[in-house]
Amino acid sequence: MNFLAQYIMKGRMQAMSVASSLALLSLLMPPISIVSSATVALVTLRRGAYEGGLVLLTASIAAAVLGVVVLGNFQFAFGYALILWLPVWLLAVALREGRHLSLALEIAAGVGVLAVIGFYLFSEDPAIFWMSVLDVLMQPMLENVEVPIEQLKQTVIMISQYMTGIVAMGSVSGVLFGLLLARWWQANLYNPGGFSKEYLLLAMPPRFALSTLIVLAVALLADGLFAEMAWNIGIILFMLYSFIGMAIIHAVINNMSAKRFLLPSFYVLFFVVPHLVVPIAIIGLTDTWISLRKNIKPKTNI
């Protein structure tokens, strides 16, 4: 994908065209939004907040124009573009100035937590809102598959209580994957091997782990809406440790002779089998107190 990064860095128009066109395409294929976000992040990381902000603004306008042509309106495309790019631009500015990936993860977590708190403050009952959404999404399942209605209702009720955190975590993860892709591009173009050193040593400070445990403890001990909100915040804080866990497992596999086969297999499994996120996050959280990489010498070939 280096050719795409090189094209993006040729100029403002190239970056704008890639970001806006991929943003619109991601409406059909959501994973492409990561590449679109990475476009804005790459320009910001390399050329600064001002240049990245200009690309963000011009690409949003271009997305609005494309929205009129393709969708028949500009509001959705313009709003979608801002939601897609503004967070990654903020994180890229923080990473450029702070020079630590862990700081970007902390800020991303903070944004996600504020989003959850805001949703609970401005929504009468988030669980009821998500129940109505899930009912619509599961309607085709009821028409095509014979599923016990009562069992499905109980599942919807349970999931709806945690949907705010799940949706916020999905959004935060998408932004972080875009930022990591941009950082990888930046290293490949201007600092070969730099991303490997940075990523494989990625770790969160003890204060973040302590905050995570406190929130989870509150969720266990409290009840009612407050406990529900704490669980949704805990989902964001805990699941962010999957990024640390991935870095640890990558560092271990990177020293194996079969790494060319094992590394792609690991990342494919991570995205295909969602259940792996929890044990990987536990590995990342454990690393706060037990340095799991202390005997691993990082190699510089990601």
ABEGO torsion letter per residue (X at the ends): XAAAAAAAAAEAAAAAAAAAAAAAAAAABAAAAAAAAAAAAAAAAAAEAAAAAAAAAAAAAAAAAAAAAAAGBAAAAAAAAAAAAAAAAAAAAAAAAAGBAAAAAAAAAAAAAAAAAAAAAABABAAAAAAAAAAAAAAAAAAABBBBAAAAAAAAAAAAAAAAAAAAAAAAAAAAAAAAAAAAAAAAAABBGAAAAAAAABBBBAAAAAAAAAAAAAAAABBEAAAAAAAAAAAAAAAAAAAAAAAAAAAAAAABAAAAAAAAAAAAAAAABAAAAAAAAAAAAAAAABBAAAABBBBABX
